Amino acid sequence: MDPMRAKCPICERPTRLGQDYFPFCSERCQTLDLANWSTEAYRIPGKPLRQGLAELEDQDDEAQQ
């Protein structure tokens, strides 16, 4: 695959390095991607934040004893 060319991650239309909205094909697709992140449609796997904080507090309590 040519490193200068790619498919838009939203609509899969062809796009090229150097275009205004690269790697997206348009402002619309760029905005849709941002909306997906802001509404948490995309997620990075991991423990829920509250569970992780509780475990850290338990470790701190054990270390202080």
PDB file of N, CA, C and O in Angstrom:
ATOM      1  N   MET A   1       0.843  -1.190   0.000  1.00  0.00           N
ATOM      2  CA  MET A   1       0.000   0.000   0.000  1.00  0.00           C
ATOM      3  C   MET A   1       0.880   1.243   0.000  1.00  0.00           C
ATOM      4  O   MET A   1       1.878   1.298   0.718  1.00  0.00           O
ATOM      5  N   ASP A   2       0.528   2.203  -0.773  1.00  0.00           N
ATOM      6  CA  ASP A   2       1.248   3.465  -0.877  1.00  0.00           C
ATOM      7  C   ASP A   2       1.094   4.240   0.441  1.00  0.00           C
ATOM      8  O   ASP A   2      -0.034   4.499   0.862  1.00  0.00           O
ATOM      9  N   PRO A   3       2.211   4.618   1.109  1.00  0.00           N
ATOM     10  CA  PRO A   3       2.098   5.341   2.381  1.00  0.00           C
ATOM     11  C   PRO A   3       1.480   6.729   2.237  1.00  0.00           C
ATOM     12  O   PRO A   3       1.098   7.343   3.233  1.00  0.00           O
ATOM     13  N   MET A   4       1.382   7.223   1.013  1.00  0.00           N
ATOM     14  CA  MET A   4       0.791   8.534   0.772  1.00  0.00           C
ATOM     15  C   MET A   4      -0.728   8.448   0.652  1.00  0.00           C
ATOM     16  O   MET A   4      -1.414   9.470   0.680  1.00  0.00           O
ATOM     17  N   ARG A   5      -1.253   7.233   0.518  1.00  0.00           N
ATOM     18  CA  ARG A   5      -2.685   7.042   0.351  1.00  0.00           C
ATOM     19  C   ARG A   5      -3.246   6.230   1.516  1.00  0.00           C
ATOM     20  O   ARG A   5      -2.550   5.405   2.108  1.00  0.00           O
ATOM     21  N   ALA A   6      -4.480   6.471   1.825  1.00  0.00           N
ATOM     22  CA  ALA A   6      -5.149   5.732   2.898  1.00  0.00           C
ATOM     23  C   ALA A   6      -6.648   5.786   2.654  1.00  0.00           C
ATOM     24  O   ALA A   6      -7.127   6.491   1.766  1.00  0.00           O
ATOM     25  N   LYS A   7      -7.379   5.025   3.464  1.00  0.00           N
ATOM     26  CA  LYS A   7      -8.841   5.097   3.444  1.00  0.00           C
ATOM     27  C   LYS A   7      -9.279   5.867   4.671  1.00  0.00           C
ATOM     28  O   LYS A   7      -8.716   5.706   5.754  1.00  0.00           O
ATOM     29  N   CYS A   8     -10.276   6.694   4.497  1.00  0.00           N
ATOM     30  CA  CYS A   8     -10.849   7.439   5.613  1.00  0.00           C
ATOM     31  C   CYS A   8     -11.350   6.438   6.653  1.00  0.00           C
ATOM     32  O   CYS A   8     -12.076   5.510   6.296  1.00  0.00           O
ATOM     33  N   PRO A   9     -10.989   6.594   7.919  1.00  0.00           N
ATOM     34  CA  PRO A   9     -11.427   5.648   8.943  1.00  0.00           C
ATOM     35  C   PRO A   9     -12.942   5.655   9.205  1.00  0.00           C
ATOM     36  O   PRO A   9     -13.467   4.723   9.813  1.00  0.00           O
ATOM     37  N   ILE A  10     -13.635   6.689   8.755  1.00  0.00           N
ATOM     38  CA  ILE A  10     -15.076   6.777   8.973  1.00  0.00           C
ATOM     39  C   ILE A  10     -15.853   6.203   7.792  1.00  0.00           C
ATOM     40  O   ILE A  10     -16.682   5.310   7.969  1.00  0.00           O
ATOM     41  N   CYS A  11     -15.592   6.710   6.588  1.00  0.00           N
ATOM     42  CA  CYS A  11     -16.412   6.311   5.426  1.00  0.00           C
ATOM     43  C   CYS A  11     -15.654   5.445   4.413  1.00  0.00           C
ATOM     44  O   CYS A  11     -16.250   4.936   3.463  1.00  0.00           O
ATOM     45  N   GLU A  12     -14.354   5.281   4.614  1.00  0.00           N
ATOM     46  CA  GLU A  12     -13.485   4.462   3.772  1.00  0.00           C
ATOM     47  C   GLU A  12     -13.262   5.008   2.363  1.00  0.00           C
ATOM     48  O   GLU A  12     -12.820   4.268   1.484  1.00  0.00           O
ATOM     49  N   ARG A  13     -13.555   6.281   2.132  1.00  0.00           N
ATOM     50  CA  ARG A  13     -13.200   6.903   0.852  1.00  0.00           C
ATOM     51  C   ARG A  13     -11.690   7.081   0.811  1.00  0.00           C
ATOM     52  O   ARG A  13     -11.049   7.213   1.854  1.00  0.00           O
ATOM     53  N   PRO A  14     -11.119   7.087  -0.391  1.00  0.00           N
ATOM     54  CA  PRO A  14      -9.672   7.305  -0.486  1.00  0.00           C
ATOM     55  C   PRO A  14      -9.287   8.722  -0.048  1.00  0.00           C
ATOM     56  O   PRO A  14     -10.023   9.679  -0.285  1.00  0.00           O
ATOM     57  N   THR A  15      -8.139   8.835   0.585  1.00  0.00           N
ATOM     58  CA  THR A  15      -7.604  10.123   1.007  1.00  0.00           C
ATOM     59  C   THR A  15      -6.092  10.078   0.835  1.00  0.00           C
ATOM     60  O   THR A  15      -5.515   8.995   0.741  1.00  0.00           O
ATOM     61  N   ARG A  16      -5.450  11.225   0.793  1.00  0.00           N
ATOM     62  CA  ARG A  16      -4.000  11.291   0.575  1.00  0.00           C
ATOM     63  C   ARG A  16      -3.340  12.157   1.637  1.00  0.00           C
ATOM     64  O   ARG A  16      -3.919  13.121   2.139  1.00  0.00           O
ATOM     65  N   LEU A  17      -2.118  11.782   1.959  1.00  0.00           N
ATOM     66  CA  LEU A  17      -1.302  12.574   2.862  1.00  0.00           C
ATOM     67  C   LEU A  17      -1.180  13.982   2.280  1.00  0.00           C
ATOM     68  O   LEU A  17      -0.904  14.140   1.090  1.00  0.00           O
ATOM     69  N   GLY A  18      -1.377  14.979   3.090  1.00  0.00           N
ATOM     70  CA  GLY A  18      -1.292  16.358   2.635  1.00  0.00           C
ATOM     71  C   GLY A  18      -2.651  17.008   2.431  1.00  0.00           C
ATOM     72  O   GLY A  18      -2.735  18.232   2.327  1.00  0.00           O
ATOM     73  N   GLN A  19      -3.719  16.215   2.373  1.00  0.00           N
ATOM     74  CA  GLN A  19      -5.048  16.813   2.280  1.00  0.00           C
ATOM     75  C   GLN A  19      -5.380  17.486   3.605  1.00  0.00           C
ATOM     76  O   GLN A  19      -4.835  17.126   4.648  1.00  0.00           O
ATOM     77  N   ASP A  20      -6.275  18.462   3.557  1.00  0.00           N
ATOM     78  CA  ASP A  20      -6.580  19.267   4.742  1.00  0.00           C
ATOM     79  C   ASP A  20      -6.993  18.450   5.961  1.00  0.00           C
ATOM     80  O   ASP A  20      -6.612  18.800   7.078  1.00  0.00           O
ATOM     81  N   TYR A  21      -7.745  17.394   5.789  1.00  0.00           N
ATOM     82  CA  TYR A  21      -8.307  16.675   6.933  1.00  0.00           C
ATOM     83  C   TYR A  21      -7.690  15.293   7.118  1.00  0.00           C
ATOM     84  O   TYR A  21      -8.242  14.472   7.850  1.00  0.00           O
ATOM     85  N   PHE A  22      -6.558  15.017   6.472  1.00  0.00           N
ATOM     86  CA  PHE A  22      -5.920  13.706   6.559  1.00  0.00           C
ATOM     87  C   PHE A  22      -5.771  13.277   8.016  1.00  0.00           C
ATOM     88  O   PHE A  22      -5.347  14.096   8.832  1.00  0.00           O
ATOM     89  N   PRO A  23      -6.093  12.052   8.383  1.00  0.00           N
ATOM     90  CA  PRO A  23      -6.400  10.889   7.561  1.00  0.00           C
ATOM     91  C   PRO A  23      -7.866  10.783   7.158  1.00  0.00           C
ATOM     92  O   PRO A  23      -8.278   9.784   6.568  1.00  0.00           O
ATOM     93  N   PHE A  24      -8.650  11.803   7.471  1.00  0.00           N
ATOM     94  CA  PHE A  24     -10.062  11.808   7.084  1.00  0.00           C
ATOM     95  C   PHE A  24     -10.203  12.419   5.702  1.00  0.00           C
ATOM     96  O   PHE A  24      -9.326  13.156   5.250  1.00  0.00           O
ATOM     97  N   CYS A  25     -11.303  12.117   5.033  1.00  0.00           N
ATOM     98  CA  CYS A  25     -11.498  12.645   3.680  1.00  0.00           C
ATOM     99  C   CYS A  25     -12.154  14.015   3.700  1.00  0.00           C
ATOM    100  O   CYS A  25     -12.090  14.740   2.707  1.00  0.00           O
ATOM    101  N   SER A  26     -12.784  14.387   4.809  1.00  0.00           N
ATOM    102  CA  SER A  26     -13.520  15.654   4.858  1.00  0.00           C
ATOM    103  C   SER A  26     -13.651  16.138   6.300  1.00  0.00           C
ATOM    104  O   SER A  26     -13.375  15.405   7.250  1.00  0.00           O
ATOM    105  N   GLU A  27     -14.073  17.370   6.431  1.00  0.00           N
ATOM    106  CA  GLU A  27     -14.333  17.926   7.760  1.00  0.00           C
ATOM    107  C   GLU A  27     -15.453  17.152   8.457  1.00  0.00           C
ATOM    108  O   GLU A  27     -15.419  16.963   9.673  1.00  0.00           O
ATOM    109  N   ARG A  28     -16.437  16.710   7.688  1.00  0.00           N
ATOM    110  CA  ARG A  28     -17.554  15.949   8.247  1.00  0.00           C
ATOM    111  C   ARG A  28     -17.058  14.680   8.937  1.00  0.00           C
ATOM    112  O   ARG A  28     -17.444  14.397  10.071  1.00  0.00           O
ATOM    113  N   CYS A  29     -16.204  13.919   8.256  1.00  0.00           N
ATOM    114  CA  CYS A  29     -15.696  12.678   8.846  1.00  0.00           C
ATOM    115  C   CYS A  29     -14.807  12.961  10.056  1.00  0.00           C
ATOM    116  O   CYS A  29     -14.837  12.219  11.037  1.00  0.00           O
ATOM    117  N   GLN A  30     -14.023  14.023   9.988  1.00  0.00           N
ATOM    118  CA  GLN A  30     -13.193  14.411  11.118  1.00  0.00           C
ATOM    119  C   GLN A  30     -14.063  14.741  12.335  1.00  0.00           C
ATOM    120  O   GLN A  30     -13.752  14.336  13.455  1.00  0.00           O
ATOM    121  N   THR A  31     -15.149  15.474  12.107  1.00  0.00           N
ATOM    122  CA  THR A  31     -16.063  15.850  13.187  1.00  0.00           C
ATOM    123  C   THR A  31     -16.786  14.632  13.748  1.00  0.00           C
ATOM    124  O   THR A  31     -16.980  14.534  14.960  1.00  0.00           O
ATOM    125  N   LEU A  32     -17.185  13.709  12.887  1.00  0.00           N
ATOM    126  CA  LEU A  32     -17.829  12.476  13.363  1.00  0.00           C
ATOM    127  C   LEU A  32     -16.887  11.674  14.247  1.00  0.00           C
ATOM    128  O   LEU A  32     -17.315  11.116  15.258  1.00  0.00           O
ATOM    129  N   ASP A  33     -15.618  11.608  13.886  1.00  0.00           N
ATOM    130  CA  ASP A  33     -14.641  10.885  14.697  1.00  0.00           C
ATOM    131  C   ASP A  33     -14.492  11.543  16.067  1.00  0.00           C
ATOM    132  O   ASP A  33     -14.461  10.855  17.087  1.00  0.00           O
ATOM    133  N   LEU A  34     -14.400  12.865  16.094  1.00  0.00           N
ATOM    134  CA  LEU A  34     -14.309  13.585  17.363  1.00  0.00           C
ATOM    135  C   LEU A  34     -15.550  13.332  18.220  1.00  0.00           C
ATOM    136  O   LEU A  34     -15.443  13.146  19.432  1.00  0.00           O
ATOM    137  N   ALA A  35     -16.715  13.327  17.593  1.00  0.00           N
ATOM    138  CA  ALA A  35     -17.957  13.051  18.323  1.00  0.00           C
ATOM    139  C   ALA A  35     -17.943  11.648  18.913  1.00  0.00           C
ATOM    140  O   ALA A  35     -18.423  11.440  20.027  1.00  0.00           O
ATOM    141  N   ASN A  36     -17.401  10.690  18.183  1.00  0.00           N
ATOM    142  CA  ASN A  36     -17.313   9.319  18.702  1.00  0.00           C
ATOM    143  C   ASN A  36     -16.448   9.256  19.953  1.00  0.00           C
ATOM    144  O   ASN A  36     -16.784   8.551  20.904  1.00  0.00           O
ATOM    145  N   TRP A  37     -15.338   9.986  19.961  1.00  0.00           N
ATOM    146  CA  TRP A  37     -14.493  10.010  21.152  1.00  0.00           C
ATOM    147  C   TRP A  37     -15.190  10.718  22.310  1.00  0.00           C
ATOM    148  O   TRP A  37     -15.146  10.248  23.447  1.00  0.00           O
ATOM    149  N   SER A  38     -15.832  11.844  22.020  1.00  0.00           N
ATOM    150  CA  SER A  38     -16.426  12.634  23.103  1.00  0.00           C
ATOM    151  C   SER A  38     -17.654  11.968  23.717  1.00  0.00           C
ATOM    152  O   SER A  38     -17.984  12.234  24.872  1.00  0.00           O
ATOM    153  N   THR A  39     -18.332  11.109  22.964  1.00  0.00           N
ATOM    154  CA  THR A  39     -19.477  10.389  23.520  1.00  0.00           C
ATOM    155  C   THR A  39     -19.093   9.002  24.018  1.00  0.00           C
ATOM    156  O   THR A  39     -19.953   8.197  24.376  1.00  0.00           O
ATOM    157  N   GLU A  40     -17.790   8.736  24.035  1.00  0.00           N
ATOM    158  CA  GLU A  40     -17.238   7.463  24.498  1.00  0.00           C
ATOM    159  C   GLU A  40     -17.686   6.271  23.659  1.00  0.00           C
ATOM    160  O   GLU A  40     -17.778   5.154  24.167  1.00  0.00           O
ATOM    161  N   ALA A  41     -17.967   6.504  22.367  1.00  0.00           N
ATOM    162  CA  ALA A  41     -18.257   5.392  21.464  1.00  0.00           C
ATOM    163  C   ALA A  41     -16.996   4.565  21.246  1.00  0.00           C
ATOM    164  O   ALA A  41     -17.070   3.357  21.023  1.00  0.00           O
ATOM    165  N   TYR A  42     -15.837   5.221  21.311  1.00  0.00           N
ATOM    166  CA  TYR A  42     -14.555   4.528  21.258  1.00  0.00           C
ATOM    167  C   TYR A  42     -14.083   4.371  22.693  1.00  0.00           C
ATOM    168  O   TYR A  42     -14.209   5.289  23.503  1.00  0.00           O
ATOM    169  N   ARG A  43     -13.545   3.214  22.997  1.00  0.00           N
ATOM    170  CA  ARG A  43     -13.032   2.994  24.345  1.00  0.00           C
ATOM    171  C   ARG A  43     -11.723   2.245  24.284  1.00  0.00           C
ATOM    172  O   ARG A  43     -11.519   1.402  23.410  1.00  0.00           O
ATOM    173  N   ILE A  44     -10.843   2.548  25.203  1.00  0.00           N
ATOM    174  CA  ILE A  44      -9.591   1.836  25.334  1.00  0.00           C
ATOM    175  C   ILE A  44      -9.801   0.802  26.439  1.00  0.00           C
ATOM    176  O   ILE A  44     -10.215   1.160  27.541  1.00  0.00           O
ATOM    177  N   PRO A  45      -9.521  -0.481  26.163  1.00  0.00           N
ATOM    178  CA  PRO A  45      -9.782  -1.523  27.168  1.00  0.00           C
ATOM    179  C   PRO A  45      -8.988  -1.289  28.447  1.00  0.00           C
ATOM    180  O   PRO A  45      -7.851  -0.820  28.411  1.00  0.00           O
ATOM    181  N   GLY A  46      -9.593  -1.615  29.551  1.00  0.00           N
ATOM    182  CA  GLY A  46      -8.933  -1.491  30.839  1.00  0.00           C
ATOM    183  C   GLY A  46      -9.945  -1.593  31.959  1.00  0.00           C
ATOM    184  O   GLY A  46     -11.151  -1.681  31.729  1.00  0.00           O
ATOM    185  N   LYS A  47      -9.435  -1.579  33.163  1.00  0.00           N
ATOM    186  CA  LYS A  47     -10.310  -1.637  34.328  1.00  0.00           C
ATOM    187  C   LYS A  47     -11.083  -0.331  34.435  1.00  0.00           C
ATOM    188  O   LYS A  47     -10.562   0.729  34.088  1.00  0.00           O
ATOM    189  N   PRO A  48     -12.313  -0.399  34.909  1.00  0.00           N
ATOM    190  CA  PRO A  48     -13.054   0.844  35.150  1.00  0.00           C
ATOM    191  C   PRO A  48     -12.278   1.731  36.125  1.00  0.00           C
ATOM    192  O   PRO A  48     -11.638   1.223  37.046  1.00  0.00           O
ATOM    193  N   LEU A  49     -12.329   3.022  35.934  1.00  0.00           N
ATOM    194  CA  LEU A  49     -11.544   3.954  36.727  1.00  0.00           C
ATOM    195  C   LEU A  49     -11.805   3.816  38.220  1.00  0.00           C
ATOM    196  O   LEU A  49     -10.862   3.817  39.011  1.00  0.00           O
ATOM    197  N   ARG A  50     -13.048   3.699  38.613  1.00  0.00           N
ATOM    198  CA  ARG A  50     -13.358   3.606  40.047  1.00  0.00           C
ATOM    199  C   ARG A  50     -12.760   2.345  40.662  1.00  0.00           C
ATOM    200  O   ARG A  50     -12.239   2.385  41.777  1.00  0.00           O
ATOM    201  N   GLN A  51     -12.832   1.233  39.946  1.00  0.00           N
ATOM    202  CA  GLN A  51     -12.253  -0.017  40.451  1.00  0.00           C
ATOM    203  C   GLN A  51     -10.741   0.137  40.602  1.00  0.00           C
ATOM    204  O   GLN A  51     -10.170  -0.293  41.604  1.00  0.00           O
ATOM    205  N   GLY A  52     -10.103   0.738  39.625  1.00  0.00           N
ATOM    206  CA  GLY A  52      -8.664   0.949  39.678  1.00  0.00           C
ATOM    207  C   GLY A  52      -8.268   1.849  40.830  1.00  0.00           C
ATOM    208  O   GLY A  52      -7.257   1.595  41.484  1.00  0.00           O
ATOM    209  N   LEU A  53      -9.038   2.896  41.097  1.00  0.00           N
ATOM    210  CA  LEU A  53      -8.754   3.793  42.215  1.00  0.00           C
ATOM    211  C   LEU A  53      -8.909   3.086  43.548  1.00  0.00           C
ATOM    212  O   LEU A  53      -8.113   3.303  44.461  1.00  0.00           O
ATOM    213  N   ALA A  54      -9.920   2.245  43.671  1.00  0.00           N
ATOM    214  CA  ALA A  54     -10.133   1.501  44.914  1.00  0.00           C
ATOM    215  C   ALA A  54      -8.949   0.571  45.186  1.00  0.00           C
ATOM    216  O   ALA A  54      -8.507   0.440  46.328  1.00  0.00           O
ATOM    217  N   GLU A  55      -8.442  -0.071  44.140  1.00  0.00           N
ATOM    218  CA  GLU A  55      -7.292  -0.954  44.312  1.00  0.00           C
ATOM    219  C   GLU A  55      -6.056  -0.162  44.739  1.00  0.00           C
ATOM    220  O   GLU A  55      -5.292  -0.625  45.585  1.00  0.00           O
ATOM    221  N   LEU A  56      -5.853   1.013  44.171  1.00  0.00           N
ATOM    222  CA  LEU A  56      -4.712   1.846  44.562  1.00  0.00           C
ATOM    223  C   LEU A  56      -4.824   2.290  46.017  1.00  0.00           C
ATOM    224  O   LEU A  56      -3.827   2.316  46.738  1.00  0.00           O
ATOM    225  N   GLU A  57      -6.026   2.637  46.448  1.00  0.00           N
ATOM    226  CA  GLU A  57      -6.222   3.040  47.844  1.00  0.00           C
ATOM    227  C   GLU A  57      -5.943   1.871  48.784  1.00  0.00           C
ATOM    228  O   GLU A  57      -5.354   2.065  49.847  1.00  0.00           O
ATOM    229  N   ASP A  58      -6.357   0.658  48.409  1.00  0.00           N
ATOM    230  CA  ASP A  58      -6.080  -0.522  49.216  1.00  0.00           C
ATOM    231  C   ASP A  58      -4.573  -0.753  49.330  1.00  0.00           C
ATOM    232  O   ASP A  58      -4.067  -1.079  50.404  1.00  0.00           O
ATOM    233  N   GLN A  59      -3.868  -0.582  48.226  1.00  0.00           N
ATOM    234  CA  GLN A  59      -2.412  -0.766  48.240  1.00  0.00           C
ATOM    235  C   GLN A  59      -1.746   0.282  49.117  1.00  0.00           C
ATOM    236  O   GLN A  59      -0.796  -0.028  49.835  1.00  0.00           O
ATOM    237  N   ASP A  60      -2.228   1.516  49.070  1.00  0.00           N
ATOM    238  CA  ASP A  60      -1.679   2.574  49.922  1.00  0.00           C
ATOM    239  C   ASP A  60      -1.907   2.258  51.386  1.00  0.00           C
ATOM    240  O   ASP A  60      -1.008   2.442  52.207  1.00  0.00           O
ATOM    241  N   ASP A  61      -3.115   1.778  51.729  1.00  0.00           N
ATOM    242  CA  ASP A  61      -3.432   1.423  53.118  1.00  0.00           C
ATOM    243  C   ASP A  61      -2.516   0.316  53.608  1.00  0.00           C
ATOM    244  O   ASP A  61      -2.031   0.371  54.738  1.00  0.00           O
ATOM    245  N   GLU A  62      -2.270  -0.698  52.767  1.00  0.00           N
ATOM    246  CA  GLU A  62      -1.406  -1.810  53.146  1.00  0.00           C
ATOM    247  C   GLU A  62       0.036  -1.345  53.337  1.00  0.00           C
ATOM    248  O   GLU A  62       0.727  -1.822  54.238  1.00  0.00           O
ATOM    249  N   ALA A  63       0.487  -0.427  52.502  1.00  0.00           N
ATOM    250  CA  ALA A  63       1.856   0.068  52.580  1.00  0.00           C
ATOM    251  C   ALA A  63       2.068   0.891  53.853  1.00  0.00           C
ATOM    252  O   ALA A  63       3.172   0.912  54.398  1.00  0.00           O
ATOM    253  N   GLN A  64       1.034   1.558  54.324  1.00  0.00           N
ATOM    254  CA  GLN A  64       1.157   2.399  55.510  1.00  0.00           C
ATOM    255  C   GLN A  64       1.143   1.575  56.788  1.00  0.00           C
ATOM    256  O   GLN A  64       1.572   2.074  57.828  1.00  0.00           O
ATOM    257  N   GLN A  65       0.680   0.364  56.753  1.00  0.00           N
ATOM    258  CA  GLN A  65       0.586  -0.470  57.969  1.00  0.00           C
ATOM    259  C   GLN A  65       1.888  -1.102  58.311  1.00  0.00           C
ATOM    260  O   GLN A  65       1.981  -1.830  59.299  1.00  0.00           O
TER     261      GLN A  65
END
